[in-house]
Amino acid sequence: MEKLILKFSEIGIDDISKVGGKNASLGEMYNNLTSKGLRIPNGFAITTKAYKYFIEYNKLRGPLQELLVKLDTVDFTNLAEIGSKARKLILEGRFPLDLETSITTAYNSLSDDKERDFAVAVRSSATAEDLSNASFAGQHDSYLNIKGSVPLIYAVKCCFASLYTDRAVKYRQDKGFDHNKVFLSVGIQQMVRSDLGCSGVGFTLEPESGFRNVVHIAGTWGLGETIVQGTVTPDEFIIFKTSLKNNKKAILQKNLGSKSKILVYNDNAAGTNSTVLKITPRKYSSSFVLEDSEIEILARWAIIIEDYYQKPMDFEWAKDGLSGELYIIQARPETVHSTARPLSVTSYKLQNKGQVLTTGEAIGQAVSSGIARVLYSVADLDLVQKGDILVTDYTSPDWDPILKKAAGIITNKGGRTSHASIVARELGTPAIVGTSNATQVIKNGDLITLSCAEGKTGYVYKDKLEFTRTSAVLDSLPLPIKPKVQLIVSEPERAFELALYPNDGVGLLRLEFIITHNVKIHPMALVHPEKVTDQKQKSEIDKLTQNYSNKKQYIIDKLSQGIAVIAAAFYPKEVIVRMSDFKTNEYAGLLGGAVFEPLEENPMLGFRGASRYYHENYREGFQLECMALKTVRDEMGLTNVKLMIPFCRTPQEGKKVLTIMADYGLKQGENGLEIYVMAEIPSNVLLASEFAKIFDGFSIGSNDLTQLTLGIDRDSALTAALFDEQNPASTKLIRKMIKTAVKKNKKIGLCGQAPSDSPSFTEFLVKEGISSISFNSDALINGIKHINTAVNKTAEITNKSLNGQSNK
């Protein structure tokens, strides 16, 4: 005979029909993973048998079926009316005495110290919930900090009623579930005092791209419902699984969220209204919610959960503010990316850019234009028409029925794990969250363009902008054996997405983007802060480094995290990092930079590249770059990272740079470290044999090499028409460079636009024996096609030649 109550210790994953997906997962983990170190709060489940008993006892089955038959399943015009009546029927029902007694008895036995009216979490768990193809996340209600048997019974009834929330009814209809065959269980779980600590959510993959080798964790102070609701922008952490398993420093990235609100217990309230939202004290909002050691503990638990279930998972965690202990309070299959690796990539590119109205975190990679519908209440959802872009403060599950109509979603609040972000991913709808001011700067009825195609930051532009959309089937693009096809990468935010493209690694990782966007401060401004006299810039520097007592560590952390994200995304394929190659005018644009940089007539030919690294004006700044790279390779274990020196004018200069790098902990050959040099100055080509004695390989920078060969400033509009990478003078130098590298048994690559634009130039490189060619992501597909064509053509010519010699 089926029981009305089952303890977690009596529940397993095969009991979904009895206790729903959420409770079945909790029971499975409680019984099998606590021995592996996970902490899971104890509890019990009110079974679906109890729910059916309640429905039969109150004779509600017939009335509920009659209501749902009347549902408009096309336009859902009467959804709110049907849902309201269904919930009213349940809320007016009465519990059978034996069921009420069973719940009270189980509740009282849950407390170890027999504390009177101790707090529990009351969570809905439907039989069609937390499945790999339908999460039902947020569709049914949960209640926190419930104390006493009377409030508990009422909270259970409210959970029963939430089976008929508007959003749940619509979701079941969309997913094809029979309303009459979905039942509800309720989980009663010991409350973790995260109102005095922190809590959050996590994924065992990267939620945007579906990249599988990281754990993504989001956290906020207090109860974690604020993250899912999107009322706060949380802290976010990315942890590399391989480094974690190898006991290396595994945190790739830490992003500080504003965490402006905190949800805590409201002990003065009665019934189910037992929490209150407050303003977060400044000292908390400006601090991370977790220590590094705690982040790694949660990540290890996440891997244990994923390994046990053999599929990507998302989970909820909490930290008790009294005991300081971490807990897993829920886990379920991830539903967006876990089913299959994407077979194609669709890329979007704006033809032109207009006036930026606001920015936020980009969810997805698409671009969309439409009429803005600025809404402040769920009651106004009928104002949204198909193709409109929804603009609001934040969304909750109550908004779900209308989100399918929207061509885009923009919110003031929320992060990458908010409700709006989760739904946008499921629907494939672009969204920009956490703008802070969208409802103020965007007017209802405005024509706007939403762009998520420019990296992690999403942009909202005024008016409708033209854009292109390109799709490529990845599996139909075989990579050649030689030359290697590599990517040029600058933005860590795009790394996990780009790693899904066909590639042999990264041939050029430019540090300049990471320094400009992640670091933002001139390295020497933190080495010698006393020299920065501009008060506005000093204030900005202080704000950015507020959590660092050692200001130099700020640059080391930001730079190493940016590099590590890219290195981890492509691991174990090689990632060649070019050390900083700013010109003096570009360095001067960084915070505090003007005081440290000379004014040069032609910065393109001045104090740049290798010459900076050993010079007293920048040597200490270069040391910070080296410390960041040492962190990535030695502490994080990302030994796939190789280094490259730009604009190295002479072999003697190369030796100086290698010596100072060794002094700073980056010794060539140690821990497998390879150091390359850019071949972008005619002297690099003419003295290639000498450079080959010093460096492990070369990368031809065809833009600078052409500039310096033809004497053309590539930044000059007046001479732009004369710039040509395929000029015979340039190609002669490239041919000579490749031949020397091949002769000296050194790797030789090329980074530039020409191979993707010109099949003949690609054929030239392949014929000469180039080791690798690197492309920007938007040119990769054409580049692969050109290389494959060139390889086949070269092979045909070789075969004909061999056949001809054989016939002779």
C-alpha positions in Angstrom: 0.0 0.0 0.0 1.3 3.4 -1.0 2.3 5.7 1.9 1.1 9.2 2.5 4.5 10.2 3.9 8.0 9.1 2.9 11.2 10.1 4.6 14.2 11.2 2.4 15.9 8.0 3.6 13.1 6.0 2.0 13.2 7.8 -1.4 15.2 7.1 -4.6 15.3 8.4 -8.1 12.8 5.7 -9.3 10.1 7.2 -7.0 9.2 10.1 -9.3 5.6 8.8 -9.6 5.3 8.8 -5.8 7.2 12.0 -4.8 7.8 14.0 -8.0 11.1 14.8 -9.6 12.5 17.2 -7.1 11.9 15.0 -4.0 13.1 11.9 -5.9 16.4 13.6 -6.6 16.8 14.8 -3.1 16.2 11.4 -1.7 18.6 9.8 -4.2 21.3 12.3 -3.2 20.6 12.1 0.5 21.0 8.3 0.4 23.9 8.0 -2.0 26.0 11.2 -1.9 26.2 12.3 1.7 28.8 9.5 2.1 30.9 11.3 -0.5 30.9 14.5 1.5 27.8 16.4 0.3 25.6 18.0 3.0 21.9 17.7 2.2 19.3 18.9 4.8 17.1 16.0 6.0 13.4 16.0 5.3 10.3 14.0 4.1 7.9 14.0 1.2 4.1 14.2 1.2 3.5 11.8 -1.6 1.3 12.1 -4.7 -0.9 9.5 -3.0 -1.6 12.1 -0.3 -2.4 14.7 -3.0 -4.8 12.3 -4.8 -6.4 11.5 -1.4 -6.9 15.3 -0.8 -8.5 15.7 -4.2 -10.8 12.7 -3.8 -11.7 13.6 -0.2 -12.9 17.1 -1.4 -14.5 15.7 -4.6 -12.4 18.0 -6.8 -11.4 15.8 -9.7 -14.6 16.4 -11.7 -14.8 20.1 -11.2 -11.1 20.5 -12.1 -11.5 18.5 -15.3 -14.6 20.5 -16.2 -12.6 23.7 -15.8 -9.6 22.6 -17.9 -11.9 21.5 -20.8 -12.9 25.1 -21.1 -9.3 26.3 -21.5 -8.6 28.3 -24.7 -5.6 26.3 -25.8 -4.9 28.6 -28.9 -4.7 32.1 -27.5 -5.2 31.3 -23.8 -7.6 34.2 -23.4 -9.2 32.6 -20.4 -6.0 31.2 -18.8 -6.1 33.6 -15.8 -9.8 32.8 -15.1 -9.4 29.1 -15.3 -6.3 29.1 -13.2 -7.8 31.3 -10.5 -10.9 29.1 -10.2 -8.9 25.9 -10.0 -6.7 27.2 -7.3 -9.7 28.5 -5.4 -11.3 25.0 -5.4 -8.1 23.5 -3.8 -7.6 26.3 -1.3 -11.2 25.9 0.0 -10.7 22.1 0.5 -10.0 20.5 3.8 -7.4 18.0 4.8 -8.5 14.5 5.9 -7.7 14.1 9.6 -5.4 11.2 9.1 -3.4 13.0 6.5 -3.1 16.1 8.7 -2.0 14.0 11.6 0.6 12.2 9.5 2.1 15.5 8.3 2.3 16.9 11.8 3.9 13.7 13.2 6.5 13.7 10.5 7.2 17.4 11.0 7.7 17.0 14.8 10.0 14.0 14.3 12.2 16.0 11.9 13.8 18.1 14.6 16.8 16.4 16.3 16.5 18.5 19.4 12.6 18.5 19.5 12.6 22.3 19.1 9.1 23.6 19.1 7.9 25.2 15.8 11.3 24.8 14.1 11.6 26.2 10.6 11.2 24.2 7.4 11.2 24.8 3.7 8.0 23.6 1.9 8.6 22.9 -1.8 6.4 21.6 -4.5 7.6 18.6 -6.5 5.4 17.5 -9.5 5.6 14.2 -11.2 6.5 16.0 -14.5 9.1 18.1 -12.9 12.9 18.2 -13.1 13.0 15.9 -16.1 15.8 16.1 -18.7 13.3 17.5 -21.3 11.2 19.7 -19.1 12.4 21.3 -15.9 9.2 23.1 -14.8 11.6 25.3 -12.9 9.6 27.9 -10.9 6.2 26.8 -12.2 5.0 25.6 -8.8 5.3 27.4 -5.5 7.6 26.9 -2.5 7.5 28.5 0.9 10.4 29.2 3.3 10.8 29.6 7.0 7.5 27.9 7.8 7.1 27.3 11.6 4.5 25.2 13.3 2.1 22.5 12.2 -0.8 24.9 11.4 1.2 27.1 9.0 2.8 24.0 7.6 -0.6 22.4 6.7 -1.7 25.7 5.0 1.6 25.9 3.1 1.1 22.3 1.8 -2.3 23.2 0.6 -0.9 26.3 -1.2 1.6 24.0 -2.9 -1.2 21.7 -4.0 -3.0 24.7 -5.5 0.1 25.8 -7.3 -0.3 22.9 -9.7 -2.8 25.2 -11.3 -0.9 28.5 -11.4 -1.4 30.1 -14.8 2.3 29.5 -15.7 2.1 25.8 -14.8 -1.1 25.2 -16.8 0.5 27.0 -19.8 3.8 25.1 -19.5 2.1 21.7 -19.3 0.0 22.6 -22.4 3.1 23.8 -24.3 5.1 20.6 -23.4 2.2 18.3 -24.2 1.5 16.9 -20.7 -2.0 15.7 -19.8 -3.2 17.9 -16.9 -5.1 15.0 -15.4 -1.9 12.8 -15.2 0.4 15.3 -13.5 0.3 15.1 -9.7 2.0 17.0 -6.9 4.1 15.9 -4.0 5.4 18.3 -1.4 8.9 18.2 0.1 9.4 19.3 3.8 13.1 20.1 4.4 15.0 21.4 7.4 15.7 25.1 6.8 19.3 26.2 6.3 19.9 29.6 7.9 21.1 31.1 4.7 19.2 34.3 5.6 22.1 34.9 7.9 24.6 33.5 5.3 24.3 33.2 1.5 22.8 31.0 -1.2 22.5 30.5 -4.9 22.4 28.3 -7.9 24.9 26.5 -10.1 25.3 24.5 -13.4 27.7 21.8 -14.2 28.3 23.4 -17.6 28.5 27.0 -18.9 24.9 28.1 -19.2 25.3 30.2 -22.3 27.3 28.0 -24.6 26.8 24.6 -23.0 30.6 24.2 -22.6 30.9 21.1 -20.4 34.3 21.4 -18.7 33.4 24.1 -16.2 31.1 24.6 -13.2 29.1 27.9 -13.1 28.0 29.2 -9.7 26.0 32.2 -8.8 25.4 33.5 -5.3 23.9 36.3 -3.2 23.5 37.2 0.4 20.4 35.8 2.2 17.9 33.5 0.6 18.5 32.5 -3.0 15.1 33.1 -4.4 16.2 36.6 -5.3 18.6 35.1 -8.0 15.9 33.1 -9.7 13.4 35.9 -9.5 16.0 38.2 -11.0 15.6 40.9 -8.3 19.4 40.9 -7.7 22.5 40.7 -9.8 24.5 38.0 -8.1 28.2 37.2 -7.8 29.3 34.7 -10.5 32.1 32.2 -10.4 33.5 29.9 -13.2 35.5 26.8 -12.1 37.5 24.6 -14.5 36.8 21.0 -13.8 40.2 19.7 -15.0 42.2 22.0 -12.7 39.9 21.0 -9.8 40.4 17.3 -10.4 44.2 17.9 -10.6 44.1 19.8 -7.3 45.2 23.0 -9.1 43.9 26.5 -8.6 40.6 26.1 -10.4 38.6 29.4 -10.3 38.8 30.8 -13.8 36.7 33.9 -13.2 35.1 35.8 -10.3 32.5 38.6 -11.1 31.3 40.8 -8.3 27.5 41.3 -8.5 25.7 44.3 -7.0 23.5 42.1 -4.7 21.5 45.2 -3.9 18.6 43.4 -2.1 18.7 40.6 0.5 15.8 38.2 1.3 15.7 37.2 5.0 13.2 35.6 7.4 10.4 37.7 8.7 9.9 36.1 12.1 7.0 38.5 12.9 4.9 37.4 10.0 2.4 34.5 10.1 1.4 31.9 7.6 3.3 31.7 4.3 4.4 35.3 4.2 7.5 34.6 6.3 10.3 36.4 4.4 11.0 40.1 3.8 13.2 41.8 1.1 15.6 44.4 2.5 18.4 46.7 1.2 21.8 45.0 1.4 24.3 46.8 3.6 27.1 48.3 1.5 29.9 46.3 3.2 28.1 43.1 2.0 27.1 44.2 -1.5 30.7 45.1 -2.3 32.1 41.8 -1.1 32.0 38.3 -2.6 29.6 35.9 -0.8 32.0 33.0 -0.9 35.7 32.4 -0.1 37.7 30.7 -2.8 37.9 27.5 -0.7 34.1 27.4 -0.5 33.7 28.0 -4.2 35.9 25.0 -4.9 34.0 22.8 -2.4 30.7 23.6 -4.1 32.3 22.9 -7.5 33.6 19.5 -6.3 30.1 18.6 -5.0 28.7 19.7 -8.4 31.1 17.3 -10.2 30.1 14.5 -7.8 26.4 15.1 -8.6 27.0 15.2 -12.3 29.2 12.0 -12.2 26.5 10.2 -10.2 23.7 11.2 -12.6 25.8 10.9 -15.7 24.3 14.1 -17.2 24.7 17.9 -16.8 22.8 19.2 -13.8 21.8 22.4 -12.2 21.6 22.8 -8.5 20.7 25.1 -5.6 23.1 25.6 -2.6 23.0 27.4 0.7 25.4 28.4 3.4 24.2 28.5 7.0 25.1 31.8 8.6 25.2 30.2 12.1 27.3 27.1 11.5 29.1 28.3 8.4 28.4 25.0 6.7 27.5 24.6 3.0 24.5 22.5 1.8 23.1 21.3 -1.5 19.3 21.8 -1.3 18.2 20.7 -4.7 19.5 19.3 -8.0 17.9 18.5 -11.4 18.9 17.7 -15.0 20.0 20.8 -17.0 17.4 21.1 -19.9 18.8 23.6 -22.4 22.2 22.3 -23.5 22.4 18.7 -22.1 20.5 16.9 -24.9 23.0 17.3 -27.7 26.1 19.2 -28.8 25.0 21.9 -31.3 25.6 20.7 -34.9 25.6 24.2 -36.3 26.6 27.7 -35.3 24.5 30.8 -36.2 26.4 34.0 -36.0 24.9 37.5 -36.1 26.7 40.7 -37.1 25.4 44.3 -37.1 25.9 46.1 -40.4 26.3 49.3 -38.5 25.9 50.6 -34.9 23.7 53.4 -33.7 23.0 55.2 -30.4 23.4 53.0 -27.4 20.4 53.3 -25.0 21.7 50.9 -22.3 23.8 47.8 -21.8 23.6 44.7 -19.6 24.6 41.0 -19.6 24.0 39.3 -22.9 22.0 36.1 -22.9 22.4 34.2 -26.2 24.2 35.5 -29.2 21.4 36.8 -31.4 20.3 40.2 -32.6 16.6 41.3 -32.7 14.7 44.4 -33.5 11.1 45.3 -32.5 8.8 47.6 -30.7 9.6 48.1 -27.0 6.8 47.2 -24.6 7.7 48.7 -21.2 5.7 46.9 -18.5 5.7 47.4 -14.8 3.2 44.7 -13.8 2.2 41.2 -14.8 -1.3 42.5 -15.2 -0.3 44.3 -18.4 1.0 41.3 -20.2 -1.8 41.4 -22.8 -0.2 44.6 -24.2 2.7 42.5 -25.6 2.2 41.5 -29.2 4.2 38.9 -31.1 7.5 40.3 -32.2 7.6 43.0 -29.5 10.6 43.4 -27.2 9.6 43.2 -23.5 11.3 45.8 -21.2 10.7 45.4 -17.5 12.2 45.5 -14.0 12.5 41.7 -13.8 10.4 38.7 -14.6 9.1 35.9 -12.5 7.4 32.6 -13.5 4.1 34.5 -13.7 5.3 36.1 -16.8 6.0 32.8 -18.7 2.7 32.6 -20.6 3.6 35.8 -22.5 7.4 35.4 -23.0 6.9 33.2 -26.1 5.5 36.2 -28.0 8.5 38.4 -27.3 11.3 38.8 -29.8 13.6 39.9 -27.0 13.7 40.5 -23.2 15.4 43.4 -21.4 15.4 43.7 -17.6 16.7 46.2 -15.1 17.7 43.5 -12.6 19.0 39.9 -12.7 22.0 38.0 -13.7 22.8 35.0 -16.0 20.9 32.7 -13.7 17.8 34.8 -13.2 14.4 33.7 -14.3 14.5 35.9 -17.5 17.9 34.4 -18.5 16.7 30.8 -17.9 13.5 31.2 -19.9 15.3 33.1 -22.7 17.7 30.2 -23.1 14.9 27.7 -23.2 13.0 29.7 -25.9 16.1 30.7 -27.8 15.2 34.3 -27.4 17.9 37.0 -27.0 17.8 38.8 -23.6 19.8 41.5 -21.9 19.6 41.5 -18.1 20.8 43.6 -15.3 20.8 46.9 -17.3 19.7 48.8 -14.1 18.0 51.6 -16.1 16.2 50.0 -19.2 12.7 51.1 -18.0 13.9 54.7 -17.6 15.8 55.2 -20.9 13.6 53.1 -23.2 10.1 54.5 -23.9 7.1 52.4 -24.6 6.6 52.1 -28.3 10.2 52.9 -29.2 11.7 50.9 -32.1 14.9 49.4 -30.8 17.5 46.8 -31.6 18.8 44.3 -29.0 22.3 42.9 -29.7 23.8 39.9 -27.9 26.3 39.3 -30.7 29.1 41.5 -29.2 30.4 39.3 -26.4 29.3 39.1 -22.8 27.9 42.7 -22.9 24.5 43.2 -24.5 23.7 46.5 -26.2 20.3 48.1 -26.8 20.4 50.5 -29.7 17.9 53.2 -30.8 15.9 52.4 -34.0 16.0 49.3 -36.2 19.5 48.4 -37.3 20.4 46.1 -40.2 22.2 42.9 -39.4 23.3 39.7 -41.1 22.8 36.1 -39.9 25.1 33.3 -41.0 24.7 29.6 -40.2 27.3 26.9 -40.6 27.0 23.2 -40.0 30.1 22.4 -38.0 30.2 18.7 -38.6 30.3 19.3 -42.4 33.6 21.2 -42.1 36.5 18.7 -41.7 39.8 20.1 -40.5 42.9 19.5 -42.6 45.8 17.7 -40.9 48.1 20.4 -42.0 48.2 23.3 -41.7 46.5 23.7 -38.3 43.4 25.9 -38.3 43.4 28.1 -35.3 41.5 31.1 -34.0 42.4 34.7 -33.1 40.7 35.4 -29.8 40.5 38.5 -27.6 37.4 38.3 -25.5 37.2 35.8 -22.7 33.4 36.1 -22.8 33.2 34.4 -26.2 35.7 31.7 -25.4 33.3 28.9 -24.5 31.2 29.6 -27.6 34.2 29.7 -29.9 35.6 26.5 -28.5 32.6 24.7 -30.2 33.8 25.8 -33.6 36.1 23.4 -35.6 39.6 24.4 -34.6 43.1 23.3 -33.5 43.4 25.8 -30.7 44.2 29.5 -30.5 47.0 30.9 -32.7 46.8 34.4 -31.2 45.3 35.5 -27.9 45.6 39.3 -27.7 46.1 40.6 -24.2 45.1 44.1 -25.1 41.3 43.4 -25.0 41.6 41.8 -21.5 43.7 44.7 -20.2 41.3 47.3 -21.6 38.0 45.7 -20.6 38.9 43.6 -17.5 41.9 45.3 -16.0 41.2 48.9 -17.2 44.1 50.3 -15.2 47.7 51.0 -16.5 49.9 48.5 -14.7 52.4 51.1 -13.6 49.6 53.1 -12.0 49.4 50.3 -9.4 53.1 49.9 -9.1 53.6 53.6 -8.4 50.1 54.9 -7.4 51.7 58.1 -5.9 52.5 59.3 -9.5 48.8 59.4 -10.4 47.6 62.9 -9.6 44.3 63.1 -11.5 41.7 62.8 -8.6 38.9 61.5 -10.8 41.1 58.7 -12.1 42.5 57.9 -8.6 38.9 57.5 -7.4 38.1 55.1 -10.3 41.2 53.1 -9.6 40.3 52.9 -5.9 36.8 51.7 -6.7 38.0 49.0 -9.0 40.6 47.7 -6.5 38.6 48.2 -3.3 38.8 44.5 -2.4 42.6 44.4 -2.7 45.0 45.4 0.0 47.8 44.6 -2.5 46.8 46.6 -5.5 49.3 44.8 -7.8 47.4 41.6 -7.1 44.3 43.1 -8.8 46.1 43.1 -12.2 47.5 39.7 -11.7 44.0 38.3 -10.8 42.1 40.1 -13.6 44.7 39.3 -16.3 45.2 35.6 -15.2 41.4 35.0 -15.0 40.8 36.5 -18.5 43.6 34.3 -20.0 42.6 31.2 -18.0 39.0 31.3 -19.3 40.3 31.2 -22.9 42.9 28.6 -22.1 40.4 26.4 -20.3 37.8 26.7 -23.1 40.3 25.2 -25.6 42.2 22.9 -23.3 44.3 20.8 -24.0 44.8 22.4 -27.4 47.5 25.1 -27.6 46.7 28.7 -26.8 49.4 31.1 -27.9 49.3 34.3 -25.8 50.9 37.4 -27.2 52.3 39.6 -24.5 50.9 43.1 -24.5 51.4 45.1 -27.7 49.8 48.4 -26.9 51.3 51.5 -28.5 52.1 54.4 -26.1 48.9 56.4 -27.1 46.8 53.3 -26.4 48.5 52.7 -23.0 48.0 56.3 -22.1 44.2 55.8 -22.5 44.1 53.4 -19.5 43.3 54.7 -16.1 46.4 56.4 -14.7 48.2 55.8 -17.9 48.9 59.3 -19.2 51.6 60.1 -16.6 53.6 57.0 -17.5 53.6 57.2 -21.4 55.7 59.5 -23.6 54.2 61.5 -26.4 55.4 60.0 -29.7 55.0 61.3 -33.3 54.5 57.8 -34.6 53.6 55.3 -31.8 53.2 52.5 -34.4 57.0 52.6 -34.8 57.9 53.6 -31.3 58.0 52.3 -27.7 56.0 49.1 -28.2 56.4 45.3 -27.9 59.7 43.8 -26.7 61.4 47.1 -26.2 59.0 47.9 -23.3 59.5 44.7 -21.4 63.1 45.3 -20.2 62.9 49.2 -20.1 62.9 50.9 -16.8 59.7 52.8 -17.8 57.7 49.5 -18.0 59.7 46.7 -16.6 57.7 46.5 -13.4 54.5 46.5 -15.3 55.7 43.6 -17.5 56.6 41.7 -14.3 52.8 41.7 -13.4 52.0 40.3 -16.9 54.6 37.5 -16.3 53.2 36.8 -12.8 49.7 36.5 -14.3 50.9 34.0 -16.9 52.9 32.1 -14.3 49.6 31.8 -12.3 47.8 30.4 -15.3 50.4 27.8 -16.2 51.9 26.7 -12.9 49.1 27.3 -10.3 46.1 26.6 -12.5 47.8 23.8 -14.5 46.9 25.3 -17.9 50.2 24.3 -19.5 48.6 24.5 -23.0 49.4 28.2 -22.8 52.4 29.2 -24.9 53.8 32.8 -25.0 54.7 35.0 -27.9 56.8 38.2 -28.0 55.6 41.0 -30.4 57.7 43.6 -32.2 61.1 42.1 -31.3 63.5 44.1 -33.5 66.8 42.2 -33.0 67.9 38.8 -31.7 69.8 40.6 -28.9 66.5 42.2 -27.8 64.9 38.7 -27.8 67.6 37.4 -25.5 67.1 40.3 -23.1 63.3 39.6 -23.0 63.9 35.9 -22.3 66.3 36.7 -19.5 63.9 39.0 -17.8 61.0 36.6 -18.2 63.1 33.9 -16.6 63.8 36.3 -13.7 60.0 36.7 -13.3 59.3 33.0 -13.2 58.7 32.2 -16.9 61.8 30.2 -17.9 61.7 28.8 -21.4 61.5 25.0 -21.3 60.5 24.8 -17.7 57.2 23.0 -17.2 57.1 22.7 -21.0 57.0 26.4 -21.6 57.4 27.4 -25.3 58.1 31.0 -26.3 57.4 32.2 -29.8 58.2 35.5 -31.6 56.1 37.5 -34.0 57.6 37.7 -37.5 56.3 41.2 -38.4 59.4 43.2 -39.0 61.6 42.7 -42.1 64.5 42.1 -39.6 62.7 39.1 -38.3 62.7 37.6 -41.7 66.2 38.6 -42.7 67.6 37.3 -39.5 65.2 34.4 -39.1 68.0 31.9 -38.6 69.3 33.9 -35.6 65.8 34.3 -34.1 65.3 30.5 -34.6 68.2 29.9 -32.2 66.4 31.8 -29.5 62.7 31.1 -29.9 60.6 28.0 -30.2 58.5 29.2 -33.2 57.2 32.1 -35.2 53.9 33.7 -36.1 53.8 35.9 -39.1 51.9 39.1 -38.4 51.1 39.9 -42.0 49.5 43.3 -41.3 52.6 44.8 -39.6 55.0 43.0 -42.0 53.2 44.5 -45.0 53.1 47.9 -43.3 56.9 47.9 -42.7 57.8 46.4 -46.0 55.8 48.9 -48.1 56.3 51.8 -45.8 52.6 52.3 -45.3 51.0 53.4 -42.1 48.0 51.1 -41.9 46.2 53.6 -39.7 46.3 56.2 -42.5 43.2 56.7 -44.5 45.2 58.5 -47.2 47.3 55.5 -48.1 44.9 52.7 -47.2 44.3 51.8 -50.8 48.0 50.9 -51.2 48.0 48.4 -48.4 48.1 44.9 -49.8 49.2 41.8 -47.9 49.6 40.0 -51.3 52.0 42.6 -52.7 54.9 40.7 -54.2 57.3 42.3 -51.8 55.3 41.1 -48.8 54.8 37.6 -50.2 58.5 37.2 -50.9 59.3 38.0 -47.3 56.6 35.6 -46.1 57.9 32.8 -48.4 61.4 33.4 -47.1 60.2 33.3 -43.5 58.3 30.0 -44.0 61.2 28.4 -45.8 63.7 29.3 -43.0 61.4 28.2 -40.2 60.8 24.8 -42.0 64.5 24.4 -42.6 65.2 25.1 -38.9 62.4 22.7 -37.8 60.5 25.5 -36.1 56.7 26.0 -36.1 55.5 28.8 -38.3 52.0 30.2 -38.4 50.3 33.3 -39.8 47.6 35.5 -38.3 45.7 37.8 -40.7 42.7 38.4 -42.8 44.1 37.5 -46.2 43.7 33.7 -46.0 40.0 34.0 -45.4 39.5 36.6 -48.1 41.7 35.2 -50.8 41.8 31.5 -51.9 45.0 32.2 -53.9 46.8 33.6 -50.9 45.7 30.5 -48.9 47.0 28.2 -51.6 50.3 30.1 -51.5 50.7 29.5 -47.8 49.8 25.8 -48.0 52.1 25.2 -50.9 55.0 26.9 -49.0 54.4 24.6 -46.0 52.9 26.9 -43.3 52.3 25.1 -40.0 49.1 26.9 -39.0 46.8 29.7 -40.1 44.7 31.7 -37.5 41.4 33.4 -38.3 39.0 35.7 -36.6 35.8 33.8 -35.7 33.7 35.5 -38.4 36.3 34.4 -41.1 36.9 30.9 -39.8 34.3 29.0 -42.0 35.6 30.6 -45.2 39.1 30.0 -44.1 38.6 26.3 -43.5 37.0 26.0 -46.9 39.9 27.8 -48.6 42.5 25.7 -46.8 40.7 22.4 -47.7 40.5 23.5 -51.4 44.2 24.5 -51.3 45.3 21.3 -49.7 43.4 19.2 -52.2 44.7 21.2 -55.1 48.3 21.0 -53.8 47.9 17.2 -53.4 46.7 16.9 -57.0 49.6 18.9 -58.3 52.1 16.8 -56.3 50.5 13.5 -57.5 50.6 14.6 -61.1 54.2 15.5 -60.7 55.1 12.2 -59.1 53.1 10.3 -61.8 54.9 12.3 -64.5 58.3 11.4 -63.0 57.3 7.7 -62.7 56.2 7.6 -66.4 59.6 9.0 -67.4 
